[in-house]
Amino acid sequence: MSQTKSNKNLVAIVTMCFIFAMISFVTNMAAPFGVIWGNQFPWARTTGNLMNFAAYLFMGIPAGKMLMTVGYKKTTLIALATGFVGICIQYLSSFSFLGGLAIYVYLLGAFVCGFCVCMLNTVVNPSLNSLGGGGNRGNQLIQTGGTLNSLTGTLTPMLIGALIGTVSANTSMADVTPLLFIAMGVFALAFIIISFVDIPEPAKERKNVKYEHSAWNFRHFVLGAVAIFFYVGIEIGIPMYVNFYLADASEKGAGILVNGAAIGGAIAAVYWLMMLVGRFSSTLISGKVSTRAQMTCVSSVAIVLVLAAIFSPKSITVSMPGYSVADGIAMFQVPLNCLFLVLCGLCTSIMWGAIFNLAVEGLGKYTEAASGIFMTLVVGGGVMPYIQDFLAKGLGYMNSYWLVVAMLAYLLYYAVIGSKNVNKDIPVD
């Protein structure tokens, strides 16, 4: 009997990890798509990303309630169907007959895809944490799923950069339709597979349990929700503005005149590759090293790296891998500050899983509702990069990273002090 349960858990873990990969695939299309739309509509450079994350604000709490009412599996299937529709809408924006309306069709598609990834995130995080029994083991499984998440995050900007090459006045969504077709196929296949997979339903087991309190009564959860708001802004903002910086051929940017967009996409991909390495490393040590210790370490190192990037002159360059239409993958000279920023991927890699793990520790029956609230605050991934864009336009790309430093300082505070559960007297069974 225990062997059967173990096999079912393994299937569920593999399924959740696959969903984790899909989340990054959909989310990371926003930045390179922003390069395309920003060339035609300067105001739209980060708006697709903002729409994607704005959906979390509207869908987070309803998604948590869906877990409690229809369960994990049905919520996942609804999310996948929603994602398929969102990609189809984005594909429609590639048709030239739409004219100036195309950008608004794209933004609608990005918003619908945001509903999808919000629901998927609401499912996958508590599911993996629960399958691992919470604590360090729960964090270990979330980091395992995060490894695949980073793999797709690495490949997505690189693939789009290869498709669009150098952005010009003629570059449009029509140049990346192959990727959209792949996305449609992945969503359809995932829907079919998950229809036949058994997923644990911890919320259904607590259907008749009374809820005397709420997740808001736990201080460490509330502070953790704020931490995730800032974290997603950090995770998205760092590679996004590296991408924009390298794609900008003007004096304000890196000044790369040939294939700047492709090189920017490739360097951004290195950031996600670093996240993959970091998450994989975390899966190896999370059983022995506490989540709080890991979070404290990476927050401190990330602050140092971002400060190094801010103060490094653009004139100092380093050789990093990039993509050239003529030469394929090759080494290109880019400013040293880009290296410091992409190395931050090693630090940000474990933060999502660590914050979630620390925030829901000891919540018991309030976990599903907490997951929904948690996902609502993921809207920070749209809000904070949007604010950073204003800073970048006014103060320059590197000076905009002072906002990232401030957010990292809060994460360090949460790791050291804010994550401690001071409400252990509240019954959670």
C-alpha positions as CSV (number, residue, x, y, z in Angstrom):
1,M,0.0,0.0,0.0
2,S,2.8,2.4,0.9
3,Q,4.6,1.5,-2.3
4,T,1.5,2.4,-4.3
5,K,1.2,5.7,-2.4
6,S,4.9,6.4,-3.1
7,N,4.4,5.8,-6.9
8,K,1.4,8.1,-6.9
9,N,3.4,10.8,-5.2
10,L,6.2,10.4,-7.7
11,V,3.8,10.9,-10.6
12,A,2.3,13.9,-8.9
13,I,5.8,15.4,-8.2
14,V,6.8,14.9,-11.9
15,T,3.5,16.5,-13.0
16,M,3.9,19.5,-10.7
17,C,7.5,20.0,-11.9
18,F,6.3,20.0,-15.5
19,I,3.7,22.6,-14.7
20,F,6.5,24.7,-13.0
21,A,8.4,24.6,-16.3
22,M,5.3,25.8,-18.2
23,I,4.9,28.8,-15.9
24,S,8.3,30.2,-16.8
25,F,7.8,29.5,-20.5
26,V,4.7,31.7,-20.6
27,T,6.0,34.4,-18.3
28,N,9.4,34.8,-20.0
29,M,7.9,35.6,-23.4
30,A,6.9,39.0,-22.1
31,A,10.3,40.7,-22.0
32,P,11.5,39.8,-25.6
33,F,8.0,40.5,-26.9
34,G,8.3,43.8,-25.2
35,V,11.4,44.6,-27.3
36,I,9.2,44.0,-30.4
37,W,6.3,46.1,-29.3
38,G,8.5,48.8,-27.7
39,N,10.0,49.4,-31.1
40,Q,6.6,50.4,-32.5
41,F,5.0,51.8,-29.3
42,P,7.6,53.0,-26.8
43,W,5.1,53.0,-24.0
44,A,4.4,49.3,-24.5
45,R,7.9,48.0,-23.7
46,T,7.0,46.7,-20.2
47,T,3.2,46.8,-20.5
48,G,2.8,43.2,-21.6
49,N,4.7,42.1,-18.6
50,L,2.6,44.4,-16.4
51,M,-0.6,42.9,-17.9
52,N,0.7,39.4,-17.3
53,F,1.3,40.1,-13.6
54,A,-1.7,42.4,-13.1
55,A,-3.8,39.2,-13.6
56,Y,-2.4,37.9,-10.4
57,L,-4.0,40.8,-8.5
58,F,-7.5,39.7,-9.8
59,M,-7.0,36.0,-9.8
60,G,-4.8,35.2,-6.8
61,I,-7.5,34.9,-4.1
62,P,-10.1,33.3,-6.4
63,A,-7.5,30.7,-7.4
64,G,-6.9,29.9,-3.7
65,K,-10.7,29.5,-3.2
66,M,-10.8,27.2,-6.3
67,L,-8.3,24.9,-4.6
68,M,-10.6,24.6,-1.7
69,T,-13.8,24.1,-3.7
70,V,-13.0,22.3,-7.0
71,G,-9.6,20.9,-6.0
72,Y,-6.1,20.9,-7.3
73,K,-6.6,18.9,-10.5
74,K,-9.6,20.8,-11.8
75,T,-7.9,24.1,-11.1
76,T,-4.9,23.0,-13.1
77,L,-7.1,21.9,-16.1
78,I,-9.0,25.3,-16.0
79,A,-5.6,27.1,-15.9
80,L,-4.3,25.1,-18.9
81,A,-7.4,25.8,-21.0
82,T,-7.1,29.5,-20.1
83,G,-3.5,29.6,-21.1
84,F,-4.3,28.1,-24.5
85,V,-6.9,30.8,-25.1
86,G,-4.4,33.5,-24.0
87,I,-1.7,32.3,-26.5
88,C,-4.3,32.2,-29.3
89,I,-5.2,35.8,-28.6
90,Q,-1.5,36.8,-28.7
91,Y,-1.2,35.0,-32.0
92,L,-4.1,37.1,-33.4
93,S,-2.0,40.2,-32.6
94,S,0.4,39.1,-35.4
95,F,-2.2,39.7,-38.1
96,S,-1.5,42.9,-40.0
97,F,-5.1,43.7,-40.8
98,L,-5.5,44.7,-37.1
99,G,-3.3,47.7,-37.6
100,G,-3.0,49.9,-34.5
101,L,-5.4,47.6,-32.6
102,A,-2.8,44.8,-32.6
103,I,-1.0,46.0,-29.5
104,Y,-4.2,45.9,-27.5
105,V,-5.1,42.4,-28.7
106,Y,-1.6,41.4,-27.6
107,L,-2.1,43.0,-24.2
108,L,-5.4,41.2,-23.8
109,G,-3.6,37.9,-24.5
110,A,-0.9,38.7,-22.0
111,F,-3.6,39.4,-19.4
112,V,-5.4,36.1,-20.1
113,C,-2.1,34.2,-19.9
114,G,-1.6,35.9,-16.5
115,F,-4.7,34.3,-15.2
116,C,-3.3,30.9,-16.4
117,V,0.1,31.2,-14.7
118,C,-1.5,32.6,-11.5
119,M,-3.7,29.5,-11.2
120,L,-0.8,27.2,-12.0
121,N,1.4,28.8,-9.4
122,T,-1.4,28.6,-6.8
123,V,-1.6,24.8,-7.4
124,V,2.1,23.8,-7.8
125,N,3.7,25.5,-4.8
126,P,1.5,24.2,-2.0
127,S,1.3,20.8,-3.8
128,L,5.1,20.3,-3.9
129,N,5.5,21.7,-0.4
130,S,2.8,19.3,0.9
131,L,4.2,16.3,-1.0
132,G,7.6,17.1,0.7
133,G,5.9,17.3,4.1
134,G,6.8,21.0,4.5
135,G,10.1,22.2,6.1
136,N,13.4,21.7,4.4
137,R,12.1,18.7,2.3
138,G,9.1,20.8,1.1
139,N,11.6,23.5,0.0
140,Q,13.7,20.9,-1.7
141,L,10.8,19.8,-3.9
142,I,9.9,23.4,-4.8
143,Q,13.5,24.0,-5.8
144,T,13.5,20.8,-7.9
145,G,10.4,22.1,-9.8
146,G,12.1,25.5,-10.0
147,T,15.1,23.9,-11.8
148,L,12.8,23.0,-14.7
149,N,11.2,26.4,-14.4
150,S,14.7,27.9,-14.9
151,L,15.4,25.6,-17.8
152,T,12.5,26.9,-19.8
153,G,13.3,30.4,-18.6
154,T,16.8,30.0,-20.1
155,L,15.6,28.7,-23.5
156,T,12.6,31.1,-24.1
157,P,14.5,34.5,-24.4
158,M,17.3,32.8,-26.3
159,L,14.8,31.2,-28.8
160,I,12.9,34.5,-29.3
161,G,16.2,36.4,-29.7
162,A,17.2,33.9,-32.4
163,L,13.9,34.4,-34.2
164,I,13.9,38.2,-34.2
165,G,17.7,38.8,-34.6
166,T,18.0,42.6,-34.8
167,V,14.9,44.6,-34.0
168,S,14.0,46.9,-36.9
169,A,11.0,49.0,-37.9
170,N,9.7,45.8,-39.8
171,T,10.0,43.4,-36.8
172,S,6.6,42.2,-35.6
173,M,4.9,39.4,-33.8
174,A,4.7,37.6,-37.1
175,D,8.4,36.8,-36.7
176,V,7.8,34.8,-33.5
177,T,4.6,32.9,-34.4
178,P,6.5,29.5,-34.4
179,L,7.0,30.0,-30.7
180,L,3.3,30.7,-30.2
181,F,2.4,27.5,-32.1
182,I,4.8,25.6,-29.8
183,A,3.1,27.1,-26.8
184,M,-0.4,26.1,-28.0
185,G,0.8,22.6,-28.6
186,V,2.3,22.4,-25.1
187,F,-0.9,23.6,-23.4
188,A,-3.0,21.1,-25.4
189,L,-0.7,18.2,-24.6
190,A,-0.4,19.2,-20.9
191,F,-4.2,19.3,-20.6
192,I,-4.5,15.8,-22.1
193,I,-1.8,14.3,-19.8
194,I,-3.1,15.9,-16.6
195,S,-6.6,14.7,-17.3
196,F,-5.3,11.2,-16.7
197,V,-3.0,11.9,-13.7
198,D,-4.0,11.6,-10.0
199,I,-3.0,14.7,-8.1
200,P,-3.3,14.7,-4.2
201,E,-6.2,16.8,-2.9
202,P,-5.3,17.9,0.6
203,A,-8.0,20.6,0.6
204,K,-10.8,18.1,0.0
205,E,-9.7,16.1,3.0
206,R,-10.4,19.2,5.1
207,K,-13.8,19.9,3.6
208,N,-15.7,19.9,7.0
209,V,-12.9,21.7,9.0
210,K,-13.9,25.0,10.6
211,Y,-11.7,28.1,10.0
212,E,-11.7,30.2,13.1
213,H,-8.9,32.5,11.8
214,S,-7.2,33.3,8.5
215,A,-3.8,33.4,6.9
216,W,-3.7,37.1,7.7
217,N,-3.4,36.3,11.4
218,F,0.1,35.0,10.9
219,R,2.7,37.7,10.9
220,H,5.4,35.7,9.2
221,F,2.9,35.0,6.3
222,V,1.9,38.6,5.9
223,L,5.6,39.7,5.8
224,G,6.3,36.8,3.4
225,A,3.5,38.0,1.1
226,V,5.2,41.4,0.9
227,A,8.5,39.6,0.3
228,I,7.1,37.8,-2.7
229,F,5.8,41.1,-4.1
230,F,9.4,42.5,-4.0
231,Y,11.0,39.2,-5.0
232,V,9.1,38.8,-8.3
233,G,9.9,42.4,-9.2
234,I,13.6,41.6,-8.6
235,E,13.5,38.3,-10.5
236,I,11.8,39.8,-13.6
237,G,13.4,43.3,-13.4
238,I,17.1,42.2,-13.4
239,P,17.1,40.2,-16.7
240,M,14.5,42.5,-18.3
241,Y,16.6,45.6,-18.0
242,V,19.8,43.7,-19.0
243,N,17.9,42.8,-22.1
244,F,16.7,46.3,-22.8
245,Y,20.2,47.7,-21.9
246,L,21.9,45.5,-24.5
247,A,19.2,45.9,-27.1
248,D,19.5,49.7,-26.9
249,A,22.1,50.8,-29.5
250,S,22.1,54.4,-28.2
251,E,24.6,55.9,-25.8
252,K,22.1,55.4,-23.0
253,G,22.3,51.7,-23.6
254,A,25.1,49.3,-24.3
255,G,25.7,50.8,-27.8
256,I,25.7,47.4,-29.6
257,L,24.9,48.2,-33.2
258,V,24.6,44.7,-34.7
259,N,22.2,42.0,-33.4
260,G,21.7,43.9,-30.1
261,A,18.3,42.3,-29.5
262,A,19.7,38.8,-30.1
263,I,22.6,39.4,-27.8
264,G,20.3,40.9,-25.1
265,G,18.1,37.8,-25.3
266,A,21.2,35.5,-25.0
267,I,22.6,37.3,-22.0
268,A,19.2,37.3,-20.3
269,A,19.1,33.6,-21.0
270,V,22.4,33.3,-19.0
271,Y,20.6,34.8,-16.0
272,W,17.9,32.1,-16.2
273,L,20.7,29.5,-16.7
274,M,22.3,30.7,-13.5
275,M,18.9,30.3,-11.8
276,L,18.8,26.7,-13.1
277,V,22.2,26.1,-11.6
278,G,21.3,27.7,-8.3
279,R,18.0,25.8,-8.0
280,F,19.7,22.5,-8.9
281,S,22.4,23.2,-6.3
282,S,19.7,24.0,-3.7
283,T,17.9,20.7,-4.3
284,L,21.2,19.0,-3.2
285,I,21.6,20.9,0.0
286,S,18.1,21.8,1.1
287,G,17.7,18.6,3.1
288,K,20.6,19.6,5.3
289,V,20.9,23.4,5.1
290,S,17.9,25.4,6.5
291,T,15.8,27.5,4.2
292,R,16.4,30.6,6.4
293,A,20.2,30.2,6.2
294,Q,20.0,29.9,2.4
295,M,17.8,32.9,2.1
296,T,20.0,35.0,4.3
297,C,23.1,34.1,2.3
298,V,21.7,34.7,-1.2
299,S,20.1,38.0,-0.3
300,S,23.4,39.3,1.0
301,V,25.4,38.2,-2.0
302,A,22.8,39.6,-4.4
303,I,23.0,43.0,-2.8
304,V,26.8,43.0,-3.3
305,L,26.5,41.9,-7.0
306,V,23.9,44.6,-7.9
307,L,26.0,47.3,-6.2
308,A,29.0,46.1,-8.2
309,A,26.9,46.4,-11.4
310,I,25.8,49.9,-10.6
311,F,29.3,51.2,-9.9
312,S,31.0,49.3,-12.8
313,P,31.8,51.7,-15.8
314,K,30.3,50.7,-19.1
315,S,33.7,51.0,-20.7
316,I,34.9,47.9,-18.9
317,T,33.8,44.9,-21.0
318,V,33.8,41.2,-20.7
319,S,33.3,38.3,-23.2
320,M,30.0,36.5,-22.8
321,P,28.0,34.1,-25.0
322,G,25.5,35.6,-27.5
323,Y,23.6,34.7,-30.6
324,S,24.5,36.0,-34.1
325,V,22.3,35.2,-37.1
326,A,25.5,34.8,-39.2
327,D,27.6,32.9,-36.7
328,G,25.2,31.2,-34.4
329,I,26.2,31.0,-30.7
330,A,29.4,33.1,-30.3
331,M,31.2,35.2,-27.7
332,F,30.5,38.9,-27.6
333,Q,32.0,41.8,-25.7
334,V,29.4,43.3,-23.3
335,P,29.8,45.7,-20.3
336,L,31.1,44.0,-17.2
337,N,28.0,45.1,-15.2
338,C,25.9,42.7,-17.3
339,L,28.0,39.8,-15.9
340,F,27.4,40.9,-12.3
341,L,23.7,41.2,-13.0
342,V,23.3,37.8,-14.6
343,L,25.2,36.2,-11.7
344,C,22.4,37.4,-9.5
345,G,20.4,34.5,-11.0
346,L,22.4,32.2,-8.7
347,C,20.9,34.1,-5.8
348,T,17.4,34.8,-7.0
349,S,17.1,31.1,-8.0
350,I,16.2,29.9,-4.6
351,M,14.2,32.9,-3.3
352,W,10.8,32.0,-4.6
353,G,10.7,28.5,-3.1
354,A,12.4,29.7,0.1
355,I,10.0,32.6,0.7
356,F,6.9,30.4,0.0
357,N,8.3,27.7,2.3
358,L,9.0,30.1,5.1
359,A,5.7,32.0,4.7
360,V,3.4,28.9,4.8
361,E,5.3,27.0,7.5
362,G,2.9,26.1,10.3
363,L,-0.2,27.3,8.5
364,G,-1.9,23.9,8.2
365,K,-5.5,24.2,7.1
366,Y,-4.9,27.9,6.1
367,T,-2.3,26.9,3.4
368,E,-4.7,26.9,0.4
369,A,-6.1,30.3,1.2
370,A,-2.6,31.6,1.9
371,S,-1.4,30.3,-1.5
372,G,-4.1,32.4,-3.2
373,I,-3.2,35.5,-1.2
374,F,0.5,34.8,-1.9
375,M,-0.2,34.7,-5.7
376,T,-2.1,38.0,-5.5
377,L,1.1,39.7,-4.4
378,V,3.0,38.3,-7.4
379,V,1.6,41.3,-9.1
380,G,4.8,42.9,-7.9
381,G,6.4,41.3,-10.9
382,G,4.5,43.7,-13.1
383,V,4.5,46.8,-10.8
384,M,8.1,46.9,-9.7
385,P,9.6,46.5,-13.2
386,Y,7.2,49.2,-14.4
387,I,8.5,51.5,-11.7
388,Q,12.0,50.5,-12.7
389,D,11.3,51.5,-16.3
390,F,10.5,55.1,-15.2
391,L,13.7,55.2,-13.3
392,A,15.6,53.7,-16.2
393,K,14.2,56.4,-18.6
394,G,15.0,59.2,-16.2
395,L,18.2,58.1,-14.4
396,G,19.7,55.5,-16.8
397,Y,19.5,51.7,-16.8
398,M,22.1,51.0,-14.1
399,N,20.8,53.6,-11.7
400,S,17.4,52.0,-11.9
401,Y,18.9,49.0,-10.1
402,W,18.9,51.0,-6.8
403,L,15.3,50.0,-6.6
404,V,16.5,46.4,-6.8
405,V,19.0,47.0,-4.0
406,A,16.2,48.3,-1.7
407,M,14.0,45.3,-2.4
408,L,16.8,42.9,-1.7
409,A,17.4,44.6,1.6
410,Y,13.8,43.8,2.6
411,L,14.3,40.2,1.6
412,L,17.4,40.1,3.9
413,Y,15.3,41.5,6.7
414,Y,12.6,38.8,6.1
415,A,15.1,36.0,6.1
416,V,16.7,37.1,9.4
417,I,13.8,38.4,11.4
418,G,10.4,38.5,9.5
419,S,10.1,34.8,8.7
420,K,9.9,33.7,12.3
421,N,6.5,32.3,13.3
422,V,5.3,34.2,16.3
423,N,1.7,33.0,16.1
424,K,2.2,29.3,17.0
425,D,-0.7,29.5,19.5
426,I,-3.2,29.6,16.6
427,P,-4.7,26.1,16.0
428,V,-4.1,25.0,12.4
429,D,-5.3,21.3,12.4
